[in-house]
Amino acid sequence: MERIAVIDFETTGISPGADCRATEIAAVLVENGRVVDRYQSLMNAGVRVPAFIEQLTGISTAMLKSAPSAATVMAEVADFVGAAPLVAHNAAFDQKFWDAELARIGRERQQPFACSLLLARRLLPDAPNHKLGTLTRWAGLPATGQAHRALADAEMAANLLGHLHERLASHYGLRQVSHPLLCQLQKVPAAKVDAFLARAAGRA
């Protein structure tokens, strides 16, 4: 698989806006199933962290006061990621914040997102649920740190992506898995996954 950037945001809410901003981002670069580089930073967007978010993430308003500005962090992480295609767990959420925070610094995303949540629903139907922590424990993947912190969650998602790649190889005979294939697969209805992957592997 080509170099892929797996990202995760922590935020003050569920939809970007004037009072709902990112508080932390991490990106891990994955090459041939291995994490080869990492970026992580808190980011100060000048917003207050609600008490329930602080309780969930451990990130407080006080911590953000000494963090770099959101504009500085987004410029750095966008440069770090470069043109690498993107993956996130529940990518619809992270994509909204990635696009919104990039727009604030006059930049625009060029590459597509693949979603490890949607992929896991198709490839791991026997899992108890498809939350990132549940899948990590169920699949016996390494614990990477405190959940609901960006770097730990990004590394968990990267490990899950590797597990999904192994599943595609062992169960479906797909040795080479591209990001475009993942983007197609996440849209395939569950009942048609086997047929889609058989065609992809050249067995149909």
Z-matrix of the N, CA and C atoms (Angstrom, degrees):
N
C 1 1.473
C 2 1.522 1 109.27
N 3 1.319 2 116.58 1 140.91
C 4 1.451 3 121.87 2 178.88
C 5 1.526 4 111.06 3 -64.69
N 6 1.335 5 117.00 4 169.23
C 7 1.471 6 120.24 5 177.34
C 8 1.517 7 109.68 6 -61.90
N 9 1.321 8 116.06 7 130.79
C 10 1.457 9 123.08 8 -177.62
C 11 1.523 10 108.14 9 -129.48
N 12 1.323 11 117.14 10 144.20
C 13 1.461 12 122.29 11 175.51
C 14 1.522 13 109.08 12 -105.31
N 15 1.325 14 115.78 13 121.54
C 16 1.465 15 121.35 14 176.53
C 17 1.526 16 107.00 15 -101.65
N 18 1.336 17 116.84 16 124.46
C 19 1.462 18 119.53 17 -174.35
C 20 1.526 19 111.10 18 -121.41
N 21 1.323 20 114.11 19 159.26
C 22 1.463 21 120.97 20 173.78
C 23 1.522 22 109.18 21 -150.44
N 24 1.321 23 115.92 22 136.07
C 25 1.461 24 123.17 23 174.68
C 26 1.521 25 110.07 24 -108.50
N 27 1.323 26 116.28 25 146.26
C 28 1.459 27 122.41 26 157.04
C 29 1.526 28 106.04 27 -107.94
N 30 1.322 29 116.76 28 142.99
C 31 1.462 30 121.35 29 -171.66
C 32 1.528 31 110.01 30 -142.37
N 33 1.339 32 115.16 31 175.20
C 34 1.464 33 119.59 32 177.76
C 35 1.524 34 112.30 33 -94.14
N 36 1.327 35 118.17 34 2.20
C 37 1.459 36 121.29 35 179.85
C 38 1.507 37 110.34 36 -176.30
N 39 1.332 38 116.97 37 -164.97
C 40 1.460 39 119.50 38 -171.21
C 41 1.526 40 114.26 39 -102.06
N 42 1.332 41 118.23 40 -16.21
C 43 1.472 42 120.36 41 -179.83
C 44 1.516 43 109.40 42 -133.88
N 45 1.340 44 117.89 43 128.79
C 46 1.464 45 119.53 44 -176.97
C 47 1.520 46 112.08 45 -63.52
N 48 1.326 47 115.23 46 142.04
C 49 1.454 48 122.31 47 178.91
C 50 1.510 49 109.48 48 -174.10
N 51 1.322 50 116.32 49 -171.86
C 52 1.467 51 120.17 50 -175.92
C 53 1.520 52 111.94 51 -59.41
N 54 1.338 53 117.40 52 -38.27
C 55 1.458 54 121.27 53 -177.88
C 56 1.523 55 112.48 54 -103.90
N 57 1.301 56 117.71 55 2.59
C 58 1.461 57 121.85 56 -178.98
C 59 1.519 58 108.16 57 -126.47
N 60 1.314 59 115.33 58 105.84
C 61 1.457 60 120.78 59 -173.18
C 62 1.523 61 110.37 60 -134.10
N 63 1.293 62 115.51 61 167.23
C 64 1.462 63 121.82 62 175.00
C 65 1.523 64 110.29 63 -73.74
N 66 1.326 65 115.56 64 143.39
C 67 1.468 66 121.61 65 177.16
C 68 1.525 67 112.62 66 -114.85
N 69 1.326 68 116.89 67 -19.27
C 70 1.467 69 121.13 68 -179.94
C 71 1.521 70 108.35 69 -158.46
N 72 1.322 71 116.08 70 146.14
C 73 1.467 72 120.96 71 173.63
C 74 1.514 73 109.28 72 -138.83
N 75 1.321 74 114.80 73 146.54
C 76 1.459 75 121.50 74 170.30
C 77 1.513 76 108.57 75 -134.82
N 78 1.310 77 115.31 76 147.64
C 79 1.469 78 121.96 77 173.67
C 80 1.521 79 107.52 78 -137.02
N 81 1.320 80 116.17 79 131.79
C 82 1.463 81 120.27 80 174.48
C 83 1.521 82 108.05 81 -119.03
N 84 1.311 83 115.89 82 134.37
C 85 1.456 84 121.41 83 178.50
C 86 1.519 85 108.81 84 -93.64
N 87 1.323 86 115.62 85 127.65
C 88 1.469 87 122.53 86 -176.91
C 89 1.517 88 108.53 87 -116.43
N 90 1.327 89 115.06 88 130.29
C 91 1.461 90 121.32 89 178.34
C 92 1.515 91 108.76 90 -135.47
N 93 1.320 92 116.66 91 126.14
C 94 1.463 93 121.06 92 -179.35
C 95 1.530 94 112.18 93 52.14
N 96 1.343 95 115.43 94 39.70
C 97 1.458 96 120.39 95 176.55
C 98 1.510 97 115.28 96 81.00
N 99 1.328 98 118.51 97 2.15
C 100 1.467 99 120.96 98 -178.57
C 101 1.521 100 110.22 99 -120.07
N 102 1.346 101 115.14 100 142.98
C 103 1.461 102 120.13 101 173.38
C 104 1.521 103 108.02 102 -74.61
N 105 1.334 104 116.53 103 122.50
C 106 1.469 105 120.55 104 -176.92
C 107 1.528 106 112.68 105 -110.51
N 108 1.329 107 118.11 106 -13.89
C 109 1.466 108 119.67 107 177.94
C 110 1.520 109 108.73 108 -163.97
N 111 1.335 110 116.27 109 158.40
C 112 1.462 111 122.38 110 -176.21
C 113 1.527 112 110.64 111 -140.14
N 114 1.316 113 115.34 112 146.58
C 115 1.470 114 122.15 113 169.96
C 116 1.521 115 107.69 114 -134.29
N 117 1.334 116 117.18 115 135.74
C 118 1.470 117 120.92 116 176.54
C 119 1.516 118 108.60 117 -149.93
N 120 1.324 119 116.20 118 138.87
C 121 1.462 120 119.78 119 174.37
C 122 1.519 121 110.41 120 -160.29
N 123 1.330 122 116.38 121 141.80
C 124 1.459 123 120.88 122 160.99
C 125 1.516 124 107.75 123 -67.62
N 126 1.324 125 117.01 124 158.68
C 127 1.461 126 120.30 125 -178.81
C 128 1.530 127 109.80 126 -143.66
N 129 1.308 128 115.30 127 129.68
C 130 1.463 129 121.90 128 -175.87
C 131 1.519 130 109.51 129 -96.55
N 132 1.337 131 115.31 130 106.79
C 133 1.463 132 120.73 131 177.75
C 134 1.524 133 111.74 132 -101.71
N 135 1.330 134 116.56 133 7.75
C 136 1.461 135 120.16 134 177.86
C 137 1.515 136 114.22 135 75.63
N 138 1.329 137 117.30 136 23.46
C 139 1.458 138 120.48 137 179.66
C 140 1.525 139 109.59 138 -114.90
N 141 1.337 140 115.34 139 158.92
C 142 1.459 141 121.55 140 177.79
C 143 1.522 142 109.49 141 -87.08
N 144 1.325 143 116.30 142 140.29
C 145 1.462 144 121.17 143 177.33
C 146 1.528 145 108.59 144 -88.33
N 147 1.337 146 118.34 145 119.11
C 148 1.472 147 120.07 146 178.08
C 149 1.531 148 111.14 147 -59.92
N 150 1.329 149 115.54 148 151.74
C 151 1.462 150 120.46 149 -175.68
C 152 1.523 151 112.35 150 -58.43
N 153 1.329 152 117.49 151 -40.38
C 154 1.465 153 118.90 152 -177.13
C 155 1.524 154 111.33 153 -70.22
N 156 1.336 155 117.72 154 -29.54
C 157 1.466 156 120.97 155 175.69
C 158 1.526 157 109.80 156 -72.07
N 159 1.324 158 117.02 157 -40.67
C 160 1.465 159 120.29 158 176.59
C 161 1.528 160 110.70 159 -60.29
N 162 1.326 161 115.83 160 -40.89
C 163 1.463 162 119.95 161 178.98
C 164 1.530 163 110.84 162 -65.04
N 165 1.328 164 116.93 163 -37.53
C 166 1.462 165 121.49 164 -178.73
C 167 1.523 166 111.88 165 -72.08
N 168 1.327 167 116.74 166 -45.36
C 169 1.467 168 120.88 167 -170.97
C 170 1.525 169 114.10 168 -101.02
N 171 1.323 170 116.69 169 -23.70
C 172 1.462 171 119.76 170 -172.39
C 173 1.515 172 113.05 171 81.53
N 174 1.337 173 117.60 172 3.46
C 175 1.472 174 121.69 173 179.38
C 176 1.524 175 108.45 174 -94.74
N 177 1.326 176 116.31 175 123.96
C 178 1.468 177 121.26 176 -176.71
C 179 1.526 178 110.57 177 -110.05
N 180 1.327 179 115.05 178 162.70
C 181 1.464 180 120.37 179 174.81
C 182 1.516 181 110.35 180 -58.58
N 183 1.328 182 116.94 181 -39.31
C 184 1.464 183 121.19 182 -179.87
C 185 1.528 184 111.33 183 -61.64
N 186 1.327 185 117.11 184 -40.39
C 187 1.472 186 120.56 185 178.88
C 188 1.517 187 111.39 186 -61.94
N 189 1.332 188 116.68 187 -36.64
C 190 1.458 189 120.05 188 -175.72
C 191 1.524 190 112.55 189 -74.11
N 192 1.327 191 117.17 190 -22.04
C 193 1.470 192 119.79 191 -177.79
C 194 1.522 193 111.92 192 -61.60
N 195 1.323 194 116.74 193 -30.63
C 196 1.462 195 119.68 194 -179.49
C 197 1.531 196 112.27 195 -99.62
N 198 1.335 197 116.97 196 4.76
C 199 1.466 198 121.08 197 -179.59
C 200 1.530 199 110.53 198 -82.58
N 201 1.332 200 118.02 199 158.20
C 202 1.467 201 120.26 200 174.25
C 203 1.528 202 110.63 201 -62.04
N 204 1.314 203 116.31 202 158.75
C 205 1.462 204 120.13 203 179.45
C 206 1.524 205 109.98 204 -64.77
N 207 1.333 206 115.12 205 153.18
C 208 1.458 207 119.94 206 177.22
C 209 1.525 208 111.07 207 -58.50
N 210 1.330 209 117.21 208 -37.04
C 211 1.466 210 120.69 209 -179.89
C 212 1.527 211 110.78 210 -63.69
N 213 1.330 212 116.87 211 -42.80
C 214 1.465 213 120.69 212 179.26
C 215 1.524 214 110.86 213 -63.16
N 216 1.339 215 115.67 214 -45.80
C 217 1.458 216 120.20 215 -176.78
C 218 1.524 217 110.83 216 -65.83
N 219 1.322 218 117.66 217 -43.49
C 220 1.462 219 119.52 218 -178.32
C 221 1.526 220 111.32 219 -65.75
N 222 1.316 221 117.79 220 -36.48
C 223 1.466 222 119.76 221 176.12
C 224 1.526 223 110.32 222 -63.94
N 225 1.332 224 116.04 223 -42.14
C 226 1.464 225 120.02 224 -179.86
C 227 1.516 226 111.76 225 -65.66
N 228 1.335 227 117.15 226 -47.06
C 229 1.471 228 119.05 227 -175.54
C 230 1.525 229 110.86 228 -71.48
N 231 1.324 230 117.81 229 -33.36
C 232 1.464 231 119.61 230 176.44
C 233 1.530 232 110.53 231 -64.57
N 234 1.327 233 116.60 232 -39.66
C 235 1.462 234 119.93 233 176.65
C 236 1.528 235 110.56 234 -67.55
N 237 1.333 236 116.42 235 -38.57
C 238 1.464 237 121.51 236 179.44
C 239 1.531 238 110.60 237 -62.32
N 240 1.314 239 116.70 238 -44.74
C 241 1.466 240 121.61 239 -178.98
C 242 1.528 241 111.01 240 -72.05
N 243 1.333 242 116.91 241 -39.03
C 244 1.452 243 120.49 242 -178.68
C 245 1.519 244 111.47 243 62.46
N 246 1.326 245 115.94 244 -134.15
C 247 1.465 246 121.18 245 -177.39
C 248 1.517 247 112.35 246 -94.90
N 249 1.341 248 117.97 247 6.91
C 250 1.467 249 120.51 248 -177.60
C 251 1.525 250 110.12 249 -61.17
N 252 1.334 251 118.42 250 135.55
C 253 1.461 252 119.92 251 174.79
C 254 1.517 253 110.61 252 -63.20
N 255 1.329 254 116.95 253 154.85
C 256 1.457 255 122.95 254 -168.37
C 257 1.525 256 112.12 255 -109.95
N 258 1.327 257 114.22 256 147.60
C 259 1.461 258 122.58 257 173.80
C 260 1.520 259 107.60 258 -135.60
N 261 1.325 260 116.89 259 142.36
C 262 1.466 261 121.75 260 171.13
C 263 1.523 262 107.94 261 -149.96
N 264 1.332 263 115.24 262 157.67
C 265 1.460 264 119.79 263 175.51
C 266 1.522 265 107.58 264 -89.28
N 267 1.325 266 116.29 265 120.94
C 268 1.463 267 122.58 266 -166.84
C 269 1.526 268 108.73 267 63.17
N 270 1.330 269 114.30 268 59.73
C 271 1.460 270 121.32 269 -171.40
C 272 1.518 271 113.80 270 -61.50
N 273 1.328 272 117.88 271 -25.32
C 274 1.470 273 119.28 272 179.46
C 275 1.527 274 110.65 273 -57.36
N 276 1.326 275 116.51 274 -36.83
C 277 1.464 276 121.39 275 178.69
C 278 1.523 277 110.62 276 -68.70
N 279 1.340 278 116.55 277 -54.25
C 280 1.472 279 119.86 278 -175.08
C 281 1.523 280 111.35 279 -66.86
N 282 1.325 281 117.05 280 -34.22
C 283 1.462 282 119.95 281 178.86
C 284 1.530 283 111.04 282 -61.84
N 285 1.331 284 116.74 283 -41.02
C 286 1.471 285 119.98 284 179.32
C 287 1.525 286 110.50 285 -58.64
N 288 1.333 287 116.77 286 -45.54
C 289 1.460 288 119.67 287 -177.34
C 290 1.523 289 111.63 288 -74.68
N 291 1.331 290 117.72 289 -37.34
C 292 1.465 291 120.55 290 176.34
C 293 1.531 292 109.86 291 -58.67
N 294 1.323 293 116.62 292 -48.19
C 295 1.465 294 120.26 293 -178.49
C 296 1.526 295 111.34 294 -66.08
N 297 1.338 296 116.29 295 -42.89
C 298 1.470 297 119.72 296 -177.16
C 299 1.525 298 111.62 297 -67.13
N 300 1.325 299 117.18 298 -43.36
C 301 1.465 300 119.94 299 -178.37
C 302 1.528 301 110.74 300 -71.63
N 303 1.340 302 117.61 301 -35.47
C 304 1.470 303 119.41 302 174.58
C 305 1.526 304 110.72 303 -63.78
N 306 1.340 305 116.65 304 -41.93
C 307 1.465 306 120.20 305 -178.68
C 308 1.521 307 111.15 306 -59.81
N 309 1.316 308 116.83 307 -33.16
C 310 1.471 309 120.66 308 -179.56
C 311 1.523 310 112.13 309 -65.93
N 312 1.331 311 117.35 310 -22.01
C 313 1.471 312 119.71 311 177.51
C 314 1.531 313 110.93 312 -108.52
N 315 1.333 314 115.59 313 16.35
C 316 1.453 315 120.18 314 174.92
C 317 1.511 316 114.93 315 73.83
N 318 1.346 317 116.19 316 26.37
C 319 1.463 318 119.97 317 178.91
C 320 1.522 319 109.48 318 -119.94
N 321 1.328 320 115.84 319 162.82
C 322 1.456 321 120.64 320 -174.82
C 323 1.523 322 109.39 321 -138.52
N 324 1.317 323 115.56 322 137.50
C 325 1.465 324 120.74 323 177.87
C 326 1.523 325 110.31 324 -67.46
N 327 1.339 326 115.43 325 135.86
C 328 1.458 327 120.82 326 178.63
C 329 1.528 328 112.29 327 -106.46
N 330 1.330 329 117.30 328 -24.95
C 331 1.462 330 120.60 329 -171.76
C 332 1.527 331 111.48 330 -104.00
N 333 1.344 332 116.45 331 156.03
C 334 1.467 333 120.51 332 -179.45
C 335 1.521 334 111.99 333 -80.16
N 336 1.331 335 114.78 334 163.21
C 337 1.457 336 123.38 335 173.51
C 338 1.528 337 109.25 336 -104.70
N 339 1.317 338 116.23 337 138.71
C 340 1.468 339 121.77 338 163.02
C 341 1.528 340 107.46 339 -107.52
N 342 1.322 341 116.29 340 152.54
C 343 1.461 342 121.44 341 -173.72
C 344 1.523 343 109.89 342 -117.22
N 345 1.338 344 117.09 343 115.34
C 346 1.468 345 119.95 344 -179.57
C 347 1.529 346 111.57 345 -69.61
N 348 1.330 347 118.34 346 -22.87
C 349 1.468 348 120.77 347 174.95
C 350 1.528 349 110.36 348 -67.01
N 351 1.329 350 117.46 349 -49.98
C 352 1.458 351 120.95 350 179.55
C 353 1.525 352 110.89 351 -63.87
N 354 1.317 353 116.84 352 -39.36
C 355 1.460 354 120.36 353 179.37
C 356 1.524 355 110.89 354 -65.82
N 357 1.333 356 116.75 355 -40.94
C 358 1.465 357 120.13 356 179.42
C 359 1.528 358 111.11 357 -64.53
N 360 1.314 359 117.49 358 -36.83
C 361 1.471 360 119.85 359 177.63
C 362 1.525 361 111.36 360 -60.69
N 363 1.326 362 116.62 361 -33.36
C 364 1.455 363 120.44 362 -178.75
C 365 1.526 364 112.82 363 -84.74
N 366 1.327 365 116.66 364 -34.57
C 367 1.466 366 119.96 365 -173.19
C 368 1.527 367 113.62 366 -100.05
N 369 1.321 368 117.40 367 -19.70
C 370 1.468 369 121.32 368 -178.24
C 371 1.537 370 109.58 369 -126.44
N 372 1.319 371 117.93 370 60.07
C 373 1.472 372 120.29 371 -175.31
C 374 1.524 373 113.29 372 -67.01
N 375 1.325 374 118.28 373 -17.90
C 376 1.462 375 121.05 374 -177.99
C 377 1.527 376 113.31 375 -85.87
N 378 1.324 377 118.30 376 -5.67
C 379 1.466 378 120.60 377 179.36
C 380 1.529 379 109.95 378 -64.24
N 381 1.345 380 117.98 379 148.12
C 382 1.472 381 121.01 380 -179.22
C 383 1.526 382 112.68 381 -58.09
N 384 1.319 383 116.48 382 -40.05
C 385 1.467 384 123.52 383 169.88
C 386 1.527 385 105.80 384 -158.08
N 387 1.302 386 116.76 385 -178.79
C 388 1.463 387 118.85 386 -173.29
C 389 1.528 388 112.22 387 -116.79
N 390 1.339 389 115.86 388 26.59
C 391 1.459 390 119.87 389 169.47
C 392 1.526 391 108.68 390 -68.71
N 393 1.314 392 116.42 391 150.17
C 394 1.461 393 120.69 392 -174.00
C 395 1.529 394 111.96 393 -61.64
N 396 1.325 395 117.06 394 -45.03
C 397 1.459 396 119.90 395 179.81
C 398 1.515 397 112.38 396 -64.47
N 399 1.326 398 116.62 397 -41.25
C 400 1.469 399 120.89 398 178.71
C 401 1.521 400 110.84 399 -62.33
N 402 1.318 401 117.28 400 -46.66
C 403 1.459 402 120.99 401 -179.92
C 404 1.520 403 111.37 402 -63.45
N 405 1.326 404 116.87 403 -38.42
C 406 1.466 405 120.52 404 178.84
C 407 1.526 406 110.57 405 -60.88
N 408 1.332 407 116.06 406 -46.96
C 409 1.470 408 119.40 407 -179.79
C 410 1.532 409 111.31 408 -69.43
N 411 1.326 410 117.02 409 -43.49
C 412 1.464 411 121.94 410 -176.96
C 413 1.525 412 111.87 411 -62.34
N 414 1.346 413 116.37 412 -38.75
C 415 1.459 414 121.13 413 -178.57
C 416 1.524 415 113.00 414 -87.20
N 417 1.340 416 116.86 415 -2.90
C 418 1.460 417 120.33 416 -179.88
C 419 1.522 418 113.29 417 69.50
N 420 1.325 419 116.62 418 32.42
C 421 1.460 420 121.00 419 -179.95
C 422 1.527 421 110.34 420 -84.40
N 423 1.335 422 118.08 421 159.90
C 424 1.468 423 120.20 422 -175.53
C 425 1.530 424 112.24 423 -64.59
N 426 1.322 425 115.66 424 141.97
C 427 1.466 426 120.83 425 169.11
C 428 1.521 427 107.64 426 -72.95
N 429 1.314 428 117.25 427 133.59
C 430 1.470 429 120.07 428 -173.54
C 431 1.529 430 113.52 429 -112.63
N 432 1.322 431 117.74 430 -0.55
C 433 1.460 432 119.76 431 -179.04
C 434 1.515 433 110.88 432 135.13
N 435 1.315 434 115.25 433 -162.83
C 436 1.460 435 121.43 434 -174.78
C 437 1.527 436 110.91 435 -71.60
N 438 1.337 437 115.97 436 124.68
C 439 1.464 438 119.77 437 176.04
C 440 1.526 439 109.74 438 -62.32
N 441 1.314 440 115.59 439 154.56
C 442 1.463 441 123.29 440 -178.13
C 443 1.534 442 111.92 441 65.07
N 444 1.326 443 115.67 442 26.34
C 445 1.461 444 121.71 443 161.38
C 446 1.518 445 106.23 444 -120.59
N 447 1.316 446 115.76 445 141.97
C 448 1.458 447 120.63 446 -164.74
C 449 1.526 448 113.38 447 -60.73
N 450 1.334 449 117.97 448 -45.45
C 451 1.461 450 118.59 449 -175.44
C 452 1.524 451 111.02 450 -68.86
N 453 1.322 452 117.60 451 -42.80
C 454 1.466 453 120.14 452 178.68
C 455 1.525 454 110.53 453 -60.21
N 456 1.324 455 116.77 454 -44.06
C 457 1.469 456 120.07 455 -178.59
C 458 1.532 457 111.47 456 -69.41
N 459 1.335 458 117.58 457 -38.55
C 460 1.460 459 119.94 458 178.31
C 461 1.525 460 110.70 459 -64.26
N 462 1.340 461 116.51 460 -40.49
C 463 1.465 462 119.48 461 179.43
C 464 1.529 463 110.72 462 -69.72
N 465 1.334 464 117.63 463 -36.85
C 466 1.461 465 119.73 464 175.07
C 467 1.530 466 110.60 465 -61.58
N 468 1.323 467 116.25 466 -43.45
C 469 1.470 468 120.02 467 179.31
C 470 1.525 469 110.83 468 -65.40
N 471 1.331 470 117.10 469 -36.48
C 472 1.462 471 120.28 470 176.97
C 473 1.524 472 111.00 471 -65.08
N 474 1.333 473 116.56 472 -42.26
C 475 1.467 474 120.13 473 177.10
C 476 1.533 475 110.96 474 -63.82
N 477 1.326 476 116.15 475 -39.87
C 478 1.463 477 119.99 476 177.18
C 479 1.524 478 110.72 477 -63.27
N 480 1.319 479 116.99 478 -41.14
C 481 1.455 480 120.35 479 177.83
C 482 1.529 481 110.59 480 -58.89
N 483 1.336 482 116.55 481 -41.48
C 484 1.451 483 119.89 482 176.22
C 485 1.520 484 112.40 483 -62.35
N 486 1.327 485 115.55 484 -39.51
C 487 1.467 486 120.48 485 177.90
C 488 1.531 487 110.73 486 -64.48
N 489 1.315 488 117.01 487 -40.85
C 490 1.473 489 120.47 488 178.13
C 491 1.523 490 110.67 489 -65.49
N 492 1.325 491 116.29 490 -37.35
C 493 1.461 492 120.30 491 177.14
C 494 1.530 493 110.11 492 -62.00
N 495 1.338 494 116.27 493 -43.57
C 496 1.470 495 120.20 494 177.95
C 497 1.533 496 110.90 495 -62.73
N 498 1.319 497 116.38 496 -38.36
C 499 1.467 498 120.88 497 177.67
C 500 1.532 499 110.59 498 -62.62
N 501 1.318 500 116.23 499 -42.20
C 502 1.462 501 119.92 500 179.05
C 503 1.528 502 111.24 501 -64.75
N 504 1.334 503 116.35 502 -34.69
C 505 1.464 504 119.99 503 179.37
C 506 1.522 505 111.38 504 -74.11
N 507 1.341 506 116.44 505 -48.43
C 508 1.462 507 119.94 506 -172.31
C 509 1.530 508 112.69 507 -76.41
N 510 1.313 509 117.22 508 -38.17
C 511 1.463 510 120.77 509 -173.66
C 512 1.525 511 112.67 510 -93.05
N 513 1.335 512 115.70 511 -30.35
C 514 1.470 513 118.69 512 -173.83
C 515 1.530 514 113.07 513 -117.97
N 516 1.332 515 117.30 514 -4.23
C 517 1.457 516 120.03 515 177.49
C 518 1.508 517 114.79 516 74.47
N 519 1.325 518 117.05 517 20.63
C 520 1.469 519 121.12 518 179.16
C 521 1.528 520 109.25 519 -93.82
N 522 1.306 521 117.21 520 103.54
C 523 1.467 522 121.22 521 -179.78
C 524 1.521 523 111.41 522 -82.90
N 525 1.318 524 116.77 523 -34.60
C 526 1.459 525 121.61 524 179.16
C 527 1.533 526 108.62 525 -109.31
N 528 1.308 527 115.42 526 119.61
C 529 1.466 528 120.75 527 -178.30
C 530 1.520 529 108.28 528 -122.52
N 531 1.306 530 116.72 529 119.47
C 532 1.466 531 121.25 530 -179.51
C 533 1.524 532 110.66 531 -98.09
N 534 1.321 533 115.40 532 159.98
C 535 1.460 534 120.41 533 175.34
C 536 1.533 535 111.29 534 -61.89
N 537 1.341 536 119.55 535 -42.02
C 538 1.472 537 118.46 536 176.04
C 539 1.528 538 112.88 537 -58.09
N 540 1.333 539 117.62 538 -36.72
C 541 1.457 540 119.84 539 177.59
C 542 1.528 541 110.54 540 -63.48
N 543 1.336 542 116.71 541 -42.42
C 544 1.466 543 120.22 542 178.28
C 545 1.531 544 110.26 543 -61.40
N 546 1.326 545 116.91 544 -41.35
C 547 1.465 546 120.29 545 179.85
C 548 1.530 547 111.26 546 -64.13
N 549 1.329 548 116.68 547 -34.32
C 550 1.467 549 119.52 548 175.56
C 551 1.529 550 110.95 549 -71.89
N 552 1.334 551 115.86 550 -45.31
C 553 1.456 552 120.97 551 -175.61
C 554 1.519 553 112.40 552 -59.99
N 555 1.338 554 117.50 553 -38.20
C 556 1.467 555 120.07 554 -176.15
C 557 1.530 556 112.73 555 -66.95
N 558 1.331 557 116.60 556 -12.80
C 559 1.461 558 120.92 557 178.66
C 560 1.529 559 112.90 558 -100.27
N 561 1.326 560 117.05 559 -5.92
C 562 1.463 561 120.85 560 -176.22
C 563 1.528 562 109.66 561 -78.46
N 564 1.330 563 119.52 562 130.32
C 565 1.470 564 120.38 563 175.53
C 566 1.527 565 110.37 564 -57.14
N 567 1.325 566 116.22 565 145.06
C 568 1.465 567 121.20 566 -175.12
C 569 1.520 568 112.16 567 -53.74
N 570 1.315 569 117.32 568 -38.94
C 571 1.472 570 120.83 569 -177.11
C 572 1.525 571 112.64 570 -68.21
N 573 1.318 572 117.72 571 -16.24
C 574 1.455 573 121.03 572 -177.00
C 575 1.522 574 113.39 573 -108.65
N 576 1.336 575 117.04 574 5.21
C 577 1.466 576 120.65 575 -176.49
C 578 1.521 577 111.51 576 -61.49
N 579 1.338 578 117.54 577 -47.65
C 580 1.465 579 120.35 578 -177.67
C 581 1.527 580 111.18 579 -58.38
N 582 1.319 581 117.17 580 -44.94
C 583 1.465 582 120.66 581 -179.20
C 584 1.521 583 110.96 582 -66.15
N 585 1.315 584 116.98 583 -41.01
C 586 1.469 585 120.80 584 178.98
C 587 1.514 586 110.39 585 -61.26
N 588 1.336 587 117.44 586 -46.06
C 589 1.459 588 120.79 587 -177.09
C 590 1.520 589 111.76 588 -73.13
N 591 1.319 590 117.59 589 -30.34
C 592 1.472 591 120.12 590 173.90
C 593 1.535 592 109.76 591 -62.31
N 594 1.319 593 117.01 592 -42.58
C 595 1.475 594 120.10 593 176.95
C 596 1.526 595 110.11 594 -64.53
N 597 1.335 596 116.72 595 -42.24
C 598 1.462 597 120.40 596 -179.02
C 599 1.529 598 111.66 597 -62.66
N 600 1.338 599 115.49 598 -33.29
C 601 1.463 600 119.86 599 179.78
C 602 1.525 601 111.78 600 -86.52
N 603 1.328 602 117.09 601 -1.52
C 604 1.451 603 120.97 602 178.09
C 605 1.510 604 113.69 603 78.68
N 606 1.347 605 116.94 604 23.07
C 607 1.459 606 119.81 605 -178.37
C 608 1.526 607 112.24 606 -101.47
N 609 1.322 608 116.95 607 -7.37
C 610 1.476 609 119.09 608 -176.97
C 611 1.522 610 111.05 609 -85.31
